[in-house]
Amino acid sequence: MEPTPPGAAVSVRSVYKRYSKASPWILKGINLTVEKSTIYGLLGASGCGKTTLLQCLVGRHFVDYGQIQVCIDEKKLLGHMPQQVALYTEFSIAEVVRYFGYLYGMAARDIHRKYRYLSKLLNLPQNDEQLCGDLSGGQQRRVSLAITLLHDPQLLILVEPTAGTDPVLSSIIWTHLIELSNQGKTVIITTHYIEEARQ
């Protein structure tokens, strides 16, 4: 195994991935290095392999060839917002936030404090007893983003975090991500919006 480049949060070397021997390569000879304390934007057309690469980074898929190294102190310090919202629709907003907070090992008071902050930041519904299944798609994505940010992860991997948001909220989210990178966090983000990627 090659050593991780100095200062790298993520290192990908000559990675190949396909879903069966008969299928074409989704990832073919991918190399990238993501420096710590940066925002790294993955920009590309639908179907080009962005989501597959991120699923390999978080351990949901194994690569066929090559090497991936993710440099965080503990696995729980990774925050991943996937493309498909993964909320328990029969839970209220408050319940699903507490559930994931406890999974992250957070104390109840810390969950409450951080959720109140994120609720204002992301303009979440004021009624946190509302069931997740009754939320609009955009509201569900914002709750999903709040859960991803809840435990103050060292590495954030976000798929389209501003999808379905208005320009004002999109700007607020980007400002927050920049603040996190200034605090030493690393952010990997996919987006279809070229102007966002240029930031």
Residue pairs with C-beta under 8 A, 6 or more apart in sequence:
1 67
1 69
2 11
2 13
2 67
4 11
4 69
4 71
5 11
5 33
7 35
7 36
8 33
8 34
8 35
8 36
8 69
8 71
9 34
9 35
9 36
9 38
9 70
9 71
9 72
9 154
9 155
9 186
10 32
10 33
10 34
10 40
10 57
10 68
10 69
10 70
10 71
10 155
10 186
10 188
11 32
11 33
11 34
11 67
11 68
11 69
11 71
12 30
12 31
12 32
12 33
12 53
12 57
12 66
12 67
12 68
13 31
13 66
13 67
13 68
14 29
14 30
14 31
14 65
14 66
14 67
15 27
15 29
15 30
15 31
15 53
15 56
15 63
15 65
15 66
15 67
15 68
16 25
16 27
16 28
16 29
16 30
16 63
16 64
16 65
16 66
17 25
17 26
17 27
17 49
17 52
17 53
17 56
17 61
17 63
17 64
18 24
18 25
18 26
18 27
18 64
19 26
26 49
26 52
27 49
27 52
27 53
27 56
27 63
29 66
30 49
30 53
30 66
32 40
34 40
34 186
34 188
35 186
36 71
36 184
36 186
37 181
37 182
37 184
37 185
37 186
38 181
38 186
38 187
39 177
39 178
39 181
39 186
39 187
39 189
39 199
40 186
40 187
40 188
40 189
41 189
41 190
41 191
41 196
41 197
41 199
42 50
42 53
42 54
42 188
42 189
42 190
42 191
43 190
43 191
43 192
43 194
43 197
44 50
44 190
46 192
50 159
50 190
51 83
51 159
51 190
52 61
54 80
54 157
54 159
54 188
54 190
55 61
56 62
56 63
56 68
57 68
57 70
57 157
57 188
58 78
58 80
58 157
70 78
70 155
72 78
72 153
72 154
72 155
73 154
76 104
76 105
76 151
76 153
77 151
77 153
77 154
77 155
78 153
78 154
78 155
78 157
79 148
79 149
79 151
79 153
79 155
79 156
79 157
79 158
80 148
80 156
80 157
80 158
81 144
81 145
81 148
81 156
81 157
81 158
81 159
81 161
82 159
83 159
83 160
85 137
85 140
85 141
85 144
86 144
87 96
87 132
87 140
87 143
87 144
87 147
88 95
88 96
88 99
88 132
89 131
89 132
89 133
90 131
90 132
90 133
91 99
91 131
91 132
92 128
92 129
92 130
92 131
92 132
93 124
93 125
93 127
93 128
93 129
93 130
93 132
93 135
93 143
94 115
94 128
94 129
96 132
96 143
96 147
97 111
97 115
97 128
97 143
97 146
97 147
97 150
98 108
98 111
100 147
100 150
101 108
101 110
101 111
101 114
101 115
101 150
101 151
102 111
104 150
104 151
105 151
106 114
106 150
106 151
111 150
114 149
114 150
114 151
114 152
115 128
115 146
115 150
118 124
118 146
118 149
118 150
119 128
119 146
121 172
121 176
122 142
122 145
122 146
122 169
122 172
122 173
123 142
123 169
124 139
124 142
124 143
124 146
125 135
125 139
132 140
132 143
135 143
137 164
138 164
138 165
141 161
141 163
141 164
142 165
145 158
145 161
145 173
148 156
148 158
149 156
153 185
154 184
154 185
154 186
155 185
155 186
155 187
155 188
156 177
156 180
156 185
156 186
156 187
156 188
156 189
157 188
157 189
158 187
158 188
158 189
158 190
159 189
159 190
160 190
160 191
160 192
161 173
161 177
161 189
162 169
162 170
162 173
162 174
162 191
162 193
162 196
165 173
170 196
174 196
174 199
177 187
177 189
178 199
180 187
181 187
191 197
